[in-house]
Amino acid sequence: ATQANINILREPEGGVFGVGGTKALVRVSVRNGGSRNYTNKRRNNNRNNNSKNPNKNGYKKQYDSKKPRVEADKRLGHQGDGIADGPVYAPLTLPTEVVTGTLDQQILRDVRIITPSSDRVRAACRHYKSCGGCSLMHASDPFVAEWKVGVVKTALAAHGLETELRPCLTTPAQSRRRATFSVRRTKKGASVGFHARGSDVIIENPDCQLLDPDLIAARETVAHLAVIGGSRKGKISINVTLCANGLDVAASGGKELDDQLRMDLTQACETLSLARLSWNGEVIAMRLPPSQEFDGIIVDPPSG
C-alpha cells in the first residue's frame, strides 16, 4: 500500500458537477522517501520542545519520511467523501484539511487528520466512526447546509437551469421518525442496526443520535420479528415508521410466507401493538390506519 498526505483545499467558485462530484483544479507534488533528515529533524525538535502537547486544534502533526506526500486541491463528493486528484476518496474529511492515510487503490484508508478544518466538529454520536448511517456528522451544521444547497445548485447549473434556492433547514438531533434497520438472526436473538461504513457488517446503534427515541425503542420489536421470520444464513431489512397510531413495519428478505409464518406474524402484530405489518411486499395485518399528519391533513401512506 502507498502512504499519502492529502492537503484538502476548498472547491473554487463556479465549479460544475461531473461524474462523482464537483470538478476542481488539482495540484500534486510528491516527495520520495530519501529525505531522512526531514523526519529526524522533526523528532529532535519534538524531544526538545516536549511535543507530546498537541497543537491548538488538538491534533499532533507527524510526518514520516518514508511516506510520499501529496498536496492537492480537494472537493466534497455527493456521498460526503473528500475527493482529490486521481480520483482519491478520503472518507470523513473536509475541504481545507490536511490528512494522511494508506492509499488502497482509489480509497484512502486509516485516515488521520493532520490539520483540521475550522468546520470540523466532534460527532455527537458514539457510533459515528464505525456506523455508515451518517456521512457528515463531523461537519458543522452551517457547513452541511451550505454544501447541500451547493449540490442542488451546481447540479441544476450543469443542465443550464438557474433558480433561487432557499436556505437548507437543519432538523434537530433525535428527530428522524423513519428508518430501515439491517437485521441478522443470532443464536441468542437478533443483531439490529445499520451497516458499517463501506461494509455489510451490522453495527448495533442503541445510542443513535439521528433517530427519534421511540424509533430506537422499536429495535426490540424489529429483533422480535427477525426471530420469528429471519434466517441465520441471511439478513433482513425492516423499515419502521412512527405513526399516529403506532408503528408501520415493512420487512423484506425474510423467510418465504407459509400458513404458519402468517399466523405467527399476525399474532406478533397484535402482541407488539403495531399499526400495520407487511412481509416481503404483502400486508400481513393492519390493526389501525398508519396515519401521518402533514399541516393538519391526515394521510395514510401505502406500505413500505
Phi, psi and chi 1 to 4 in degrees:
 res  aa     phi    psi   chi1   chi2   chi3   chi4
   1 ALA       -  151.2      -      -      -      -
   2 THR  -100.8  138.0  -57.7      -      -      -
   3 GLN   -95.6  140.7  -60.3  -72.3  -22.9      -
   4 ALA  -148.2  145.4      -      -      -      -
   5 ASN  -106.1  133.8  -71.8  -18.2      -      -
   6 ILE  -120.0  124.0  -63.6 -177.4      -      -
   7 ASN   -92.7  116.5 -177.0   20.4      -      -
   8 ILE   -97.7  116.3  -48.2  166.2      -      -
   9 LEU  -111.8  155.6  -56.4  178.6      -      -
  10 ARG   -69.0  144.6 -171.5  170.7  -64.4  -82.9
  11 GLU   -61.3  136.3  171.0 -160.5  -10.4      -
  12 PRO   -66.2  152.4   23.9  -33.3      -      -
  13 GLU   -61.6  142.9  -72.7  -67.7  -32.7      -
  14 GLY    83.7    8.4      -      -      -      -
  15 GLY   -63.8  154.6      -      -      -      -
  16 VAL  -121.1  152.6  -63.8      -      -      -
  17 PHE   -79.8  133.7  -91.5   85.3      -      -
  18 GLY  -117.5 -160.0      -      -      -      -
  19 VAL   -69.3  121.5  176.8      -      -      -
  20 GLY    90.3   -1.7      -      -      -      -
  21 GLY   153.6 -160.4      -      -      -      -
  22 THR   -95.0  132.1  -52.8      -      -      -
  23 LYS   -66.6  139.3 -174.7  179.1  -67.9 -175.9
  24 ALA  -146.4  151.6      -      -      -      -
  25 LEU   -73.0  147.5  -59.0  176.0      -      -
  26 VAL  -129.6  136.0  176.1      -      -      -
  27 ARG  -123.2  122.3  178.0  178.1   68.8 -102.7
  28 VAL  -124.2  133.1  178.7      -      -      -
  29 SER  -137.0  135.4   61.9      -      -      -
  30 VAL  -120.7  133.5  179.5      -      -      -
  31 ARG  -107.0  135.0  -62.7 -175.8 -176.6 -175.2
  32 ASN   -79.1 -179.5   59.6   30.7      -      -
  33 GLY   -88.2   19.3      -      -      -      -
  34 GLY   -86.6  -12.1      -      -      -      -
  35 SER   -87.8   67.1   56.5      -      -      -
  36 ARG   -61.7  -34.4 -179.7  176.7  -60.4  173.7
  37 ASN   -62.9  -25.4  -67.7  -24.7      -      -
  38 TYR   -61.7  -47.0  177.8   73.6      -      -
  39 THR   -74.3  -43.1  -60.7      -      -      -
  40 ASN   -61.5  -37.7  -68.9  -19.7      -      -
  41 LYS   -62.9  -42.4 -177.4  177.3  179.5 -179.7
  42 ARG   -65.6  -38.9  -72.5 -167.3   61.5   85.6
  43 ARG   -65.4  -41.0  -72.9  178.1  178.4  171.3
  44 ASN   -63.0  -43.3  -69.0  -25.3      -      -
  45 ASN   -63.4  -37.7  -70.8  -22.0      -      -
  46 ASN   -63.4  -40.7  -72.6  -17.2      -      -
  47 ARG   -62.9  -41.6  -67.0 -168.5 -173.4   99.3
  48 ASN   -69.4  -31.5  -65.1  -25.8      -      -
  49 ASN  -102.1    8.8  -63.3  -31.4      -      -
  50 ASN    51.7   61.2 -169.2   19.7      -      -
  51 SER   -76.6   13.5   66.6      -      -      -
  52 LYS   -64.9  -19.6  -69.0 -176.3  178.8 -179.6
  53 ASN   -75.7  127.5  -64.8  -35.7      -      -
  54 PRO   -70.1  168.0   26.7  -33.0      -      -
  55 ASN   -72.9 -176.5   63.2   15.1      -      -
  56 LYS   -63.9  -21.6   62.4 -179.8 -179.2  178.9
  57 ASN   -93.1    1.6  -67.4  -47.3      -      -
  58 GLY    87.9    9.4      -      -      -      -
  59 TYR  -117.6  134.7  -66.2   86.5      -      -
  60 LYS   -91.6  126.5 -172.9 -169.6  -61.1 -178.6
  61 LYS   -82.1  122.2  -65.0 -176.3  179.2  179.9
  62 GLN  -136.8  133.9  -64.4 -179.4  -12.8      -
  63 TYR  -127.7  138.1  -60.8   98.8      -      -
  64 ASP  -109.2  124.5 -171.4  -19.8      -      -
  65 SER   -65.2  -18.9   62.0      -      -      -
  66 LYS   -80.8   -8.5  -63.5 -179.8  179.8  179.6
  67 LYS   -99.5  124.7  -59.9  179.0 -177.8  179.5
  68 PRO   -64.1  142.7   24.1  -33.0      -      -
  69 ARG  -106.8  126.3 -175.1 -178.9 -179.2 -169.2
  70 VAL  -113.4  127.5  179.3      -      -      -
  71 GLU  -115.1  125.5  -62.0 -179.9   -1.9      -
  72 ALA  -147.9  149.0      -      -      -      -
  73 ASP   -65.4  145.8  -73.8    1.9      -      -
  74 LYS  -130.1  146.9 -168.6   70.0  179.7  -75.1
  75 ARG  -130.7  164.4   52.7 -165.2  166.1   94.8
  76 LEU  -108.9  123.6 -151.7   58.7      -      -
  77 GLY   -82.2 -179.7      -      -      -      -
  78 HIS   -62.4  -29.9  -72.0  154.0      -      -
  79 GLN   -89.4    2.5  -58.2  -59.8  -41.0      -
  80 GLY    90.4   -0.6      -      -      -      -
  81 ASP   -81.4  142.5  -74.4  -12.1      -      -
  82 GLY   -70.3  142.3      -      -      -      -
  83 ILE  -128.3  124.0  -54.3  177.0      -      -
  84 ALA  -110.5  177.3      -      -      -      -
  85 ASP   -58.2  143.1 -173.6   35.9      -      -
  86 GLY   141.0  -58.8      -      -      -      -
  87 PRO   -81.5  156.6   31.0  -34.3      -      -
  88 VAL  -119.8  127.3  174.5      -      -      -
  89 TYR  -101.1  124.4  -60.3   90.6      -      -
  90 ALA  -118.4   99.7      -      -      -      -
  91 PRO   -63.1  148.4  -19.6   31.8      -      -
  92 LEU    61.0   34.7  -54.1 -177.4      -      -
  93 THR  -118.9  165.3   58.1      -      -      -
  94 LEU  -132.1  157.1  -64.5  173.5      -      -
  95 PRO   -56.1  145.5  -27.8   36.3      -      -
  96 THR    81.0   -2.6   74.3      -      -      -
  97 GLU   -86.1  152.3  -68.0 -171.0  -32.7      -
  98 VAL  -110.3  123.5  177.4      -      -      -
  99 VAL  -131.2  163.4  -57.4      -      -      -
 100 THR  -133.9  154.1 -174.4      -      -      -
 101 GLY  -178.3 -176.1      -      -      -      -
 102 THR   -98.5  123.6  -57.4      -      -      -
 103 LEU   -83.6  112.5 -168.1   59.6      -      -
 104 ASP  -111.8   95.1  179.9    6.9      -      -
 105 GLN    58.3 -107.8  -63.9 -177.6    0.5      -
 106 GLN  -105.7    5.5  -69.0 -176.7  -57.3      -
 107 ILE  -116.6  133.9  -59.3  177.2      -      -
 108 LEU   -89.5  113.7 -162.7   66.7      -      -
 109 ARG   -95.5  164.0  -50.6  -76.4 -172.6 -175.5
 110 ASP    50.1   48.2  -56.7  -39.0      -      -
 111 VAL   -66.8  132.4  174.7      -      -      -
 112 ARG  -123.5  137.3  -66.1 -177.4   61.0 -170.5
 113 ILE   -86.0  122.0  -52.1  -61.4      -      -
 114 ILE   -92.4  -52.7  -57.5  -59.4      -      -
 115 THR  -124.8  109.8  -56.4      -      -      -
 116 PRO   -77.1  154.9   29.5  -34.3      -      -
 117 SER   -75.2  152.6  165.3      -      -      -
 118 SER   -67.7  -15.8   59.6      -      -      -
 119 ASP   -90.0   -2.1  -68.4  -53.5      -      -
 120 ARG   -77.7  136.3  177.3  171.5  -72.6  -84.7
 121 VAL  -131.2  164.5  -62.5      -      -      -
 122 ARG   -76.4  126.9 -177.2 -178.8  -64.3  -84.4
 123 ALA   -61.8  135.9      -      -      -      -
 124 ALA   -74.7  -19.4      -      -      -      -
 125 CYS  -104.5  133.2 -177.6      -      -      -
 126 ARG   -72.3  -15.6   69.5  179.0  180.0   88.8
 127 HIS   -87.8   -4.6  -54.2  -63.5      -      -
 128 TYR   -60.5  -42.1 -179.9   61.8      -      -
 129 LYS   -63.6  -33.8  -73.4 -172.8  177.0 -179.6
 130 SER  -100.0  -32.5   55.6      -      -      -
 131 CYS   -76.9  141.5  177.9      -      -      -
 132 GLY   -97.0   11.1      -      -      -      -
 133 GLY   -71.0  -28.8      -      -      -      -
 134 CYS  -123.7  151.0  -63.0      -      -      -
 135 SER  -115.2  -27.7  -60.9      -      -      -
 136 LEU  -131.1   33.4  -76.2  170.9      -      -
 137 MET   -70.5  -14.2 -166.4  174.8  -78.4      -
 138 HIS   -85.0    1.0   59.7  -73.3      -      -
 139 ALA  -110.1  150.6      -      -      -      -
 140 SER   -66.9  155.1   65.5      -      -      -
 141 ASP   -59.1  -44.3  -73.6  -13.4      -      -
 142 PRO   -60.5  -38.6  -25.6   36.1      -      -
 143 PHE   -63.9  -46.2  173.7   87.8      -      -
 144 VAL   -63.0  -42.1  175.4      -      -      -
 145 ALA   -62.5  -44.5      -      -      -      -
 146 GLU   -65.1  -39.6 -178.6 -177.9   -4.4      -
 147 TRP   -64.4  -42.4  172.4   72.7      -      -
 148 LYS   -63.8  -42.7  -72.3 -178.5  176.8  179.7
 149 VAL   -62.5  -39.9  171.9      -      -      -
 150 GLY   -63.7  -36.6      -      -      -      -
 151 VAL   -59.9  -46.7  168.5      -      -      -
 152 VAL   -67.7  -43.9  176.4      -      -      -
 153 LYS   -61.9  -48.3 -177.7  177.3 -179.1  179.0
 154 THR   -73.0  -30.0   51.3      -      -      -
 155 ALA   -65.5  -41.8      -      -      -      -
 156 LEU   -66.5  -40.7  -67.7  174.6      -      -
 157 ALA   -63.0  -31.0      -      -      -      -
 158 ALA   -64.1  -20.7      -      -      -      -
 159 HIS  -107.7   14.5  -64.6  -83.2      -      -
 160 GLY    74.8   22.5      -      -      -      -
 161 LEU  -106.1  135.6  -59.0  175.0      -      -
 162 GLU  -130.4  140.3  -65.2 -176.7    5.3      -
 163 THR  -160.3  163.6 -173.5      -      -      -
 164 GLU   -84.9  125.9 -179.5 -179.5   -7.3      -
 165 LEU  -104.7  130.4  -62.9  177.0      -      -
 166 ARG   -76.2  158.0  -64.6  178.9  179.6  177.9
 167 PRO   -61.5  150.4  -22.6   33.0      -      -
 168 CYS   -78.2  133.5 -178.9      -      -      -
 169 LEU   -93.7  130.8  -59.2  179.4      -      -
 170 THR   -99.4  123.4  -58.7      -      -      -
 171 THR   -77.0  149.6   55.8      -      -      -
 172 PRO   -71.6  165.6   24.8  -33.1      -      -
 173 ALA   -64.9  154.0      -      -      -      -
 174 GLN    53.7   45.9  -65.7 -174.6  -45.7      -
 175 SER  -125.9   -4.7   61.8      -      -      -
 176 ARG   -73.8  130.0 -174.7  166.6 -178.2  173.7
 177 ARG  -110.1   13.3   55.1 -175.5  176.4   80.1
 178 ARG  -145.8  133.7  176.8 -178.3  172.8   91.4
 179 ALA  -156.3  152.6      -      -      -      -
 180 THR  -111.0  113.2  -60.5      -      -      -
 181 PHE   -90.5  142.8  -65.5   99.2      -      -
 182 SER   -93.8  133.8  -65.4      -      -      -
 183 VAL  -134.9  137.0 -166.7      -      -      -
 184 ARG  -130.2  130.1 -176.2 -173.7  -65.9  -84.0
 185 ARG   -71.9  138.9 -175.7  177.1  175.1 -178.5
 186 THR  -123.7  178.2   63.5      -      -      -
 187 LYS   -62.9  -36.7  -70.3 -177.6  179.0 -179.7
 188 LYS  -100.2   -0.6  -62.5 -177.9  179.0 -179.5
 189 GLY   158.9 -112.5      -      -      -      -
 190 ALA  -156.6  148.5      -      -      -      -
 191 SER   -99.7  125.5  177.5      -      -      -
 192 VAL  -125.1  132.0 -179.4      -      -      -
 193 GLY   172.1 -150.8      -      -      -      -
 194 PHE  -115.4  160.9  -65.0  149.5      -      -
 195 HIS   -67.8  145.6  -76.9  139.5      -      -
 196 ALA   -65.3  159.2      -      -      -      -
 197 ARG   -61.3  119.9 -158.5  176.0  -53.3  -80.8
 198 GLY    65.6   30.5      -      -      -      -
 199 SER  -150.9  165.1  170.7      -      -      -
 200 ASP  -101.5    9.5   61.3   -6.3      -      -
 201 VAL   -73.3  136.3  175.0      -      -      -
 202 ILE   -87.5  125.7  -64.6  175.9      -      -
 203 ILE  -103.8  116.1  -59.2  -64.5      -      -
 204 GLU   -69.0  140.2  -62.9 -162.0    9.1      -
 205 ASN  -132.4   61.1   55.5  -14.2      -      -
 206 PRO   -67.4  -18.9   25.5  -35.4      -      -
 207 ASP  -113.4   30.4  -63.8  -37.7      -      -
 208 CYS   -56.3  130.6  178.2      -      -      -
 209 GLN   -94.1    4.0  -64.2  -59.9  -59.4      -
 210 LEU   -93.8  -40.5  176.6   68.7      -      -
 211 LEU   -86.2  149.7  -53.5 -178.5      -      -
 212 ASP   -59.6  140.3 -174.5  -71.8      -      -
 213 PRO   -53.4  -34.4  -28.6   35.9      -      -
 214 ASP   -67.5  -30.2  -70.7  -20.8      -      -
 215 LEU   -74.6  -36.1 -162.2   56.2      -      -
 216 ILE   -64.3  -40.0  -65.1  177.1      -      -
 217 ALA   -63.5  -24.3      -      -      -      -
 218 ALA   -71.3   -7.3      -      -      -      -
 219 ARG   -59.4  -33.1  -65.1  172.3   68.8 -104.0
 220 GLU   -66.7  -38.4  -64.9 -176.7    6.9      -
 221 THR   -63.2  -43.6  -64.2      -      -      -
 222 VAL   -61.5  -44.0  170.2      -      -      -
 223 ALA   -62.5  -40.4      -      -      -      -
 224 HIS   -61.9  -42.9 -176.0   78.2      -      -
 225 LEU   -66.6  -35.3  -66.9  173.7      -      -
 226 ALA   -66.3  -36.5      -      -      -      -
 227 VAL   -65.4  -36.9  171.4      -      -      -
 228 ILE   -71.8  -47.7  -65.5  174.4      -      -
 229 GLY  -122.5   13.5      -      -      -      -
 230 GLY  -100.4  168.8      -      -      -      -
 231 SER  -126.2  143.6  170.2      -      -      -
 232 ARG   -72.8   -7.2  -69.0  172.0   57.1 -171.7
 233 LYS   -87.1  -13.1  -63.8 -179.1  179.7  179.7
 234 GLY  -150.8  178.7      -      -      -      -
 235 LYS  -110.8  155.5  -73.0  176.9  -70.7 -172.4
 236 ILE  -115.9  144.8  -51.0  176.4      -      -
 237 SER  -104.8  122.7  -66.5      -      -      -
 238 ILE  -123.2  114.9  -60.0 -175.8      -      -
 239 ASN   -91.0  128.7 -178.2  -79.0      -      -
 240 VAL  -125.4  130.0 -176.6      -      -      -
 241 THR  -125.2  130.7  -55.3      -      -      -
 242 LEU   -75.0  128.3  -62.9 -179.4      -      -
 243 CYS  -125.2  169.6  -56.7      -      -      -
 244 ALA   -64.2  -27.7      -      -      -      -
 245 ASN  -109.1   14.1  -62.7  -36.6      -      -
 246 GLY   130.1 -157.3      -      -      -      -
 247 LEU   -96.0  136.3  -60.9  177.6      -      -
 248 ASP  -103.3  114.5 -175.5   11.4      -      -
 249 VAL  -118.7  131.6  180.0      -      -      -
 250 ALA  -133.7  117.9      -      -      -      -
 251 ALA  -108.6  145.9      -      -      -      -
 252 SER  -140.1  147.7   60.3      -      -      -
 253 GLY    91.8    4.0      -      -      -      -
 254 GLY   -84.5 -171.5      -      -      -      -
 255 LYS   -61.9  152.6  -67.4  179.0 -179.6  178.4
 256 GLU   -65.0  140.9  -66.8  -65.7  -32.6      -
 257 LEU   -69.7  135.9  -75.1  168.9      -      -
 258 ASP  -137.2 -178.7   55.3   25.1      -      -
 259 ASP   -60.5  -42.4  -68.3  -18.2      -      -
 260 GLN   -66.2  -43.9 -176.4   60.9   49.7      -
 261 LEU   -65.8  -37.2 -176.9   55.7      -      -
 262 ARG   -60.7  -42.8  -80.2 -169.4  175.7   88.1
 263 MET   -66.4  -42.0  -73.0 -170.0  -66.7      -
 264 ASP   -63.9  -42.1  -68.1  -18.1      -      -
 265 LEU   -70.3  -36.6  -68.4  173.5      -      -
 266 THR   -63.1  -42.7  -59.8      -      -      -
 267 GLN   -65.0  -38.5 -179.4   61.1   43.2      -
 268 ALA   -64.4  -38.4      -      -      -      -
 269 CYS   -59.7  -39.3 -176.8      -      -      -
 270 GLU   -74.4  -44.5 -178.9   67.4   28.8      -
 271 THR   -64.4  -39.5  -57.8      -      -      -
 272 LEU   -87.6   -0.5  -61.7  171.4      -      -
 273 SER    57.2   45.2  -60.1      -      -      -
 274 LEU   -80.3  147.5  -55.8 -179.1      -      -
 275 ALA   -72.1  -44.2      -      -      -      -
 276 ARG  -152.2  146.2  177.9  172.5   58.1 -172.7
 277 LEU  -132.9  125.5  173.8   60.8      -      -
 278 SER  -119.9  147.4  -58.2      -      -      -
 279 TRP  -136.4  119.0 -165.0  -93.7      -      -
 280 ASN    51.5   41.6  -67.8  -19.6      -      -
 281 GLY    88.9   -4.7      -      -      -      -
 282 GLU  -110.8  131.1  179.6  178.6  -33.3      -
 283 VAL   -73.1  118.8  176.3      -      -      -
 284 ILE   -85.8  -44.8  -59.9  -60.9      -      -
 285 ALA  -158.9  148.9      -      -      -      -
 286 MET  -137.5  106.4 -174.3  170.6   70.2      -
 287 ARG   -76.6  -42.9  -62.5  175.3   57.1 -105.1
 288 LEU  -140.8  154.7  -63.1  167.1      -      -
 289 PRO   -61.7  130.1  -21.7   32.8      -      -
 290 PRO   -78.6   71.5   28.9  -33.1      -      -
 291 SER   -79.1  145.2  -57.6      -      -      -
 292 GLN  -124.5  145.0  -59.2  -74.8  -13.0      -
 293 GLU  -111.6  125.5 -177.9  176.5  -17.7      -
 294 PHE  -123.3  105.7  -61.3   95.9      -      -
 295 ASP    53.7   44.0 -164.0   22.2      -      -
 296 GLY    85.5   -2.4      -      -      -      -
 297 ILE  -102.7  127.9  -59.4  174.5      -      -
 298 ILE   -87.6  127.8  -56.4  -60.7      -      -
 299 VAL  -128.0  136.7  178.1      -      -      -
 300 ASP  -109.4   95.7  -64.6  -25.8      -      -
 301 PRO   -71.3  157.3   27.0  -33.6      -      -
 302 PRO   -68.5  163.8   25.3  -33.9      -      -
 303 SER   -63.1  141.7  173.9      -      -      -
 304 GLY    88.3      -      -      -      -      -
